[in-house]
């Protein structure tokens, strides 16, 4: 060491402590609160939607059960009659009773077809098939697809 060098007496530089992540700034707390509220609201809305569509899930299970019975028994008139009853019960849950209950025949088929795309619409034979002892020639697979589509996608009355 050179006694004449005044810099030799200086101590080494000390770096400050690194900036800590904790506690976070107020902006982070606000952002966290907003995220928690957003997740809670989304969870509530999804749960509410899930509960509101419970009747659709039950109806789809019942529809599948009816189709399985049809495949086992091969009774078209009974199957179409059961599908008609199922669709009517679902419609009574989704729409006002005064609008659905009096529907039958061609009016009922038109009511159902309003919610179906053109490729999935019920055949004209469906209008009376549910009320006859012997069923006219009807495409059962198409009726099943139409019923499934209607149950899944019909719009609920406000």
Helices and strands as residue ranges (DSSP letters): G 6-9, H 26-52, H 54-73, H 76-94, H 97-100, H 105-113, G 118-120, H 126-129, H 140-153
